[in-house]
Amino acid sequence: MPPEEKKEIQARPRATLTGKTAQAMLWFLLFCLIAGFRTDPRQLVASLRFEPTQGVSWYSSSPSVAEQPVVSPEEKSETAPVVKADLNEAAKLLGIDPKAEDLLGDVRRIEDPTGRAMSSFYEALTRTVHREPGAVTRILHYGDSLVVVDFLTGETRRRLQGRFGDAGHGFMMAGKPWPWYQHWDVTYRTGSWTVDGIMNPKSREGYYGLGGFAFDGSGPSQFVEYGTQQKSEYGRRASRFEVYYLIRPGGGSFDVYADDVLQTKVKTAGPIIKSGVYTVKVKDGAHKFRVQCAGDGPVRLFGGVLEREGPGLVYDTLGINGGRARTLERINTALWAEQLRLRRPDLVILNFGTNESEDEDRPMAVVETDYGNILRTIRAAVPEASCLVMSPADRAARLNGKLTTKTIIPRLVATQRRAALKAGCAFYDTYQAMGGHGSMARWYENKPRLCAGDMTHPNRLGADLLGGGLYRSFVTGLIEYAGLTMQAKAAGAPLPVPTEPLTLYAPLWPAQPEWHPPLPEQPRLPF
């Protein structure tokens, strides 16, 4: 055998052992040994389709998914396909201009280590963006006093509906548990109901509605009116009205009017206790709806809903003044689950903490259990919905004569984060979004002020800032999800699971808030 051929034959095994493919196989085996094969090997193989440190980057004016390793033509047939998904392309397909939406600056990320907690919401938004018939994206936002007055939520609703379409205002309670209960961009008037609810329960059964309250009446003085309005560009039209009530033995009746015309008399009597819903459909336009007790027996109403056929977005605000997450446990579990399913949410938000920050003696382990219990109840009722926990804003207190953050706030935020991620939900750090430690003090000292004098509640300007920040976080998350989805489809692989949370950018402070002129006839916070 010629020496040249012998040398070539001897070299082949070495080339095989040192090739890039063989090295990848060795690294894979080593990885499996380290992991102890605790993960399905098929998942490990799938994970090799993407770089372990891959994330989504907005560091430049041309955002894109992190670069994939270069693969030579000879190796392409032996490795998973390499795909680069440009987020600008994803934004273009969604009809979103990142620069116009101010997404290239400071955006606080929604934390979702699994990459799955927000997927139902983003998929619903994508259908809405593509104008699929009847594609209505629904958000349910539970919270405390800032949600009661529809401040943060009102700004977020407007921004989302301005981008994705106005599919109606959503759910409003049938009465006012507090004089300052309000909703933006609707007309709303209510009579002298007897109020029963989770903040001051009159019974142990817990037969309360979606918002945690029930409104009892029997005669014509117990009524509620909901309507569209023409003072702003939002909430001007509706094509469907729903009234939510309790069916029970011995129940009376109520009349439903649309534009002062009687539509029907609804009987609430039934052999078993359960949720009832009556729907009125009208031509899309400006309307007023009235629900009034007929006087033939006791009636228990929960609330009403204004919607349109879509495509678009609906944002239910469910504020509980003085509420804590665990307060929701006072609603009858079966009835609450019914109410949640009837609303068919794509995203449920749990936004408490302001009042928990008064519970200095309550161990954080117990608070974490409180949140875990509520999140399990929500996920059991609507498992197809995404869920998001939002932390409270900062709160200021005086320490040695100086304004600073209340010491419980960072511990409470960390506890909420743990509970959210354990439950498979996403987490939004409102505390860091407004600037983190000492931010409420800075907001109080700002000219003009961004918070009320109690240094706990953002005022209208501060709420606009936080609402705009939450909106940009939603839109950024949608674009990132679309980019990763494009990448996964092109690669013929499942949606990649991030190995670490996406980069959390600088907080909104000291970025200038987006100023809006005060709305007419908006009552001031009662603080």
N, C-alpha and C positions, 0 to 999 in steps of 0.2 A: 504493500500500500504506500503510495507516495506520501512523503512527510507532510505535505500541505493538507491532504485529506484527513490524515490522522489527527493533525492539530485541530482541524475544524470540528471533527467528531468529539474530541475531548472537550472542546470549548462549549458545545451546545448545552450540556447539563447546567453548566455554570450560568450561561445566559438565561436559561429558564428560571433558575433560582433567584436571580438578581433582577429579573424584569419587573416592571411596575405592577403588572397583574399579580405576579406571585407575591410581591410585597404587600399588595392590598389584601390578599388572602391571609397572609401571616398576621397582618394587623387585625383583621377581622377575628381570627382565632384567638389572638391575645385579648382582644376586647371581650369576647365571649367568656374566656376564662376569668377575667377580672370581674365581669358582671355576675359570674356564677350561674349563667344561663337562667337567671330569674326572669328574663324577658323572652317572649316568643322569638325564636331565631328568625322567623319570617319578618317580624317587625324590625329586627336588627338589620336585616338585608334591605328592607325598604328605607330605613333611616340612612343608609349609605348613599342614597340617591341625592342627598343634600348635604352641604357642608355643615358640620356640627355647630359652627358659630354663625351660621347664616341668620341674618336679621334683615329688617327693612330700614333703609337709611333715607333720611331727608336732609343730609348734611349739606347738599349743594342744590343749586337751582335746577339740577337734572337728577332728581331722586331715582334710585333704582335698587333692586335687590342686590345684596352683596355679590361680588364677582364669584363665579364658579371656577374651579381649577381647570387649567388648559389641558385638553386631552388630544393627543396626536391622532391623525386619521387611522393609523394602524390599530389603535386601541379602542376606537369607537364601537366596534362590533362586540367587544367584550365587557363594556361598562354600561351603566345606566345612562340614558341621554342627559346631556347637559343643557339647561335652559336658563336664560336670563330674562326675567320679567321686569320690564321698565315700568315703574309706578306712574310715570307720566302717561304711558299708554293705557294703564288701568284707569287712571283718572279721566282720560279722554273718552274711554268707552262708557264711563259713568256720566259723562257730560259735566265734569267738575273741573274748574280751573284752580289748582292749588294756590297760585299766587293771589287770585281774586278773593279766595276764601281765607287768606292769611294763614295758610297751613305751613308755610316755610319758616315761620318764626317760632315762638315759644308755644308748644302744644304739650299739655300734660297727657301722657299715655294712659289708656285704660289697661290695667294690669290683668293679663290673662295667660298665665304660664302654659296652660294646656293648648291654647290656640283654638279651643272649642266652645268656651263659655258664651261667646257672643255670636256664634255662627248662625243661629236661627234668626237673630235680629238682622244681621248683615245680609243674609239670604233674602229675607222679606224686603229689606230696603232695595236690594238689587232688582227684585221683581217690580217694585214700585218705580224705580228709575227707568226701567225698560217699558213702562206703561202697559204692563199686562192687565187685561180686563179684570176689574175688581181687586186689584192688588193694593190692599190697604194695610199699612204697617201700623201696629198698635203698641203703644207704650203705656204701662201702668207705673206711676211714680208715687210710692208711699214716702211720707216724710213728716216733719214736725212743723213748727210755726212758719218757717219761711215758705213752705209748700201751701200752708193754709191761705196765705195772701197771694199765692200764684206769682211770686216775684221771680225767683230763679227759674221755675218751671215755665212761667209765661214767656220769658225771653227765649228759653230753649225751644219751646213750642213754635214760637214765631220764626225763629231761624230755621228750624227743621222743615216747617211747612212752606216757608219761602223757597227752600231748596227742592223739596220732594213733593210738594203739593198739599193743599188743604183738604183733607178728607173729613173735616168736622172737628168740633171742639172736644168731644168726648164726654166723660161722665161728670155729673155734678150732683151733689146731694139734694134731697127734696126740701130741706130746711137749713137753717143757719144754727149750728151748734154754738157759734160765737158771733157776736155782732160784726166782727171784722172778716168773716169768711167771705171770700170773693173769688171771681174768675175773670180773667182778661177776655176781651173780645167777644162777649156775649151779653145779652140782656137777661136779667134774672131777678125774679120777684117771688116772695114766698109769704105765706100766711102764718097763723098762730098755731103751729104744730106743737105737740108734746114730744120733747126730745128724749130719747133713750140711747145710750151708747157706751163705748168702752172706757171713756174717761170718768163716767159716773153712772155705773150700771144700776138699773132699777130692778133687774131680774137676773137669775143665774143661768138662764137658758142660752143667752148670747145670740139671740136671733137678730143680728145686725147685718147691714148690707156691706157692699164692697168697700165703702169708706169707713166702716166701723160704727155707723150710727143708723138709727131707725127713727121714723117720724110718724107718730100716731095721731089719728084724727077720725072724725065721724061726720062732721057737718060742713057746709059750704064755706065756712071761714077758714077751713084747712085746705089750702090750695098751693100750687107752685106753678110759675110760668117760666119757660125757657124760650129764648129767641135769638135769632141772628141779629147782628148790628151793622151799622153802615158808617161808623166813625173812623175805622181804620181798614187796612186792606185785608185783614184776617177776620174769619168768622162771619163773613157776609152771606153765606149760602148754606143751606141744608136740604137734604132730600129724604132723610129718615130720622124718626124720633122713636126712642125706646124708653119705656118706663119700667123700672124694676120695683117689685113689691113682694110681700110675703103672702103665700097661700096658706091658709090655716082653717080649721073648723070654726064656724061661726063668723067668718069674715064678712065684712060689708062690701060695698061697691064704690067705684069712683068713675067719674066721667072724664073723657079725653076730648079735648078740643084742638083743632088745627085752624089757625087764623080765625078764631071766634066761631067756628062751625063745629057742632057736636059730631064726633066721629063714632063713638061707641060708649057703652057702659060696660066696664070690666068688673066681673065678680071675683072677689078674692077668697071666697069660701071653697074649701076642699077637704077631703078626708084625712090628708096627711100634711104635715108642715114641710114646705119646700119653697124654692125661689120661683117667682113668676116674672115673665117679661111680656109686655104687649108692645107691638111695633106698628107705627103709622108711617106709610110711605107717601110722599108728595113729590111734585115736580121740583127739581133743583132750583132753589132761589131763596129769597128772603121770607122767613116764616116765624110765627109765634105759636107755641104749644102750651096748653094749660091742662093741668090735672087737678081735679077738685072732688072732694068726698061727696058722695051722693046722699048721705044722711040716713042710710038704711042699716048701719052697723059699723063696727070698728074696722078701720083700714090702717095698715102699716106699710108706708112707702119707704124705699131706700134712696132712689134717685132717678135721674133721667139722663139720656144720652142724645147728643146731636151729632149726626154723621152724614157723610155723602158716599156715593157709590165708589169713588176713587177713580183712578189711582191717586194715592196720597197718603198722608200720615195723620194719625189721631194720637193725642197725648192726654191721657187721663191723669189729673192731679188729685191725690188722695191725702190731704194734709190732716194731721191730728195734733191740735194744739196741746203742748205739754206731753206729747206721746214719746214713748220709748219703743224699741223694736218688740220687746216682750209684751207690750200692751195689746198687740194684735192677737195674742193667745186668748183674749177674752171673747173673740168672735167664735160662735159655734163652728167647729172645724168642718163639718159636713156642709153647712150652709155657705161658709166662706169658699170652700172648694167649688161649689156650684157657681157662685158668683164669679170667681176667677175664670172658670171654663166658659161661662156665657160671654165674657168679654174677649176671649180668644187672643190674649196678648202674645206679642212676639218678644217682648222684653219686659221684665218686672224689675223695678228699681226699689231698693230698700235704703232710705236716706235719713237715718236717725243719728243720735249721738249728742245733740245739744243738751238734752235733758239727762241723759246718762252721765254727762260730765258733772252733774250735781251729786251723783251717787258715789262720793269719795270712799265710803265704807264698803261698797259692794266689790268683792274680789273680781279681778279681771277674768279669772277662770269661769266664774259664774256668768259674767257678761258674755263671754265667748259661747257658753252653753245656750244662753238666751237666743243669740243670733243663729246658732246652729239649729235650734228647734224650729224657729220661724222659717228659715230657709228650707229645711226638709219639708215642712208643710206646704210651702209654695211650690217646690219642685215636684212633690207628689201630686198636687192638684193640676199643674200645667207642666208636665215634664218636657213638652216640646218647646217651651219658651226659654229664651236666654234669661239669665239673672245677673244683676249687678248690685253690689253694695257700694254706697257712697259714704265717705266719712263726713263728719261734721266740719264746719269751718273752724278756724281758730277762734279762741276766746281769750280776751285780755283780762288780767288782774294786776293789782298793784302789789309789788314786792319790794320792800325797802324803799318805798316812795317812787318806784319806777314801774311803768307799764310793761308787762311781759306776758308770755303765754301761760295759761293755767297749766299746772304741772300734769294734770290728768289727761290732757288732750293728746299728747304723743302716745301715751300708753293705751288710750282708748282706740286711737287710729290703728295701732299695731294689732290690737285684739280683733278689731273688725276685719282687718286684712286676713288674719289667720282663719277666722271663721268663714269668710267668703271663699277663700281658696280651698279650704277643707271640704266645703259643700259643692265644689265644682263651679262656683260662680266667679265672675270677674270683679275687680275692685278699682274704684276711682278715688284717689286721694285728694279730696277737696281742700284739706288743710295745706298740703303742699302746693296745690294749684293756686292758692291765693298768696303764697309766699312762705309758708312754713313758720318756723319759730319767730314770734314777735310781729307777725303780719297784721293781726287785728289792731295792735297798737299803732302800726304805721298807717293803717287805713283810717284810724280815728284821728290821727294827727295830720292826715293829708288835707290839702286845700283844693277842692272841696272834700268833705268827709265822704268816705265810702261805707260807713257803718252807722248804726243808730248809737245813741248815747249810752246804751247798756254795754257796748263793746262786745256784743254777742251776735247781733243780727245785722247782716249787710243791709244797707238801705237800697233804694231803687238803683242808684248808680253802681253800687258794689254788686248787686244781684245781676245787673246787666253784664258786668264783667265776668262773673262766675258762669252765668248762663251761656254767654258767648264762648267761654272756654270749654264748657261741656259739649256744646255743639261742634266745635272744631275737633274735639277728641273723638266724637262719634264719626265725623266725616273722614278724619284721618284713618281711624280703624277700618272703615268701610273700604277705603282705597287700598290699604295694606292687605285686607282680606281678599279683595278682588285680584291684586297682584299675585299673591300666593296661590290663589285658585287657578289663575291663568298658568302659572308655572307648573302646578301639579297636573293640570290637564295636558299640557304640552309634553310633560315627562311621562305621562301614563301612570302616575303614582298617586297615592292618597295625599290629601292636604298635609304638608309637613307640620310637625309639632315642634314649636320652638324649644330649644334646649335651655333657654333662659328668657326672662321677660324682655320685651322690646325696650330699647333705650328710652329712659324717661328724661325728657328734655327739661330745660330751665323752667321754673314756674312763671306764671303770668306776671307777677310783680317783678320789676317795676314797670312793665309794659303799660302804655296808656290805655285806659278802658275805651271802648267804643261808645261814645256819648249818644244818648237818645233824648229828645225832648220829652218832658213828663207828659204822660197821657192825660187827657181830660177826665175829670170825675173819678180819679183813682184815689181812694182813701189812703191816708198815711198809716204807717204801722202804729199799732196801739201800744207803744212802749214809752 
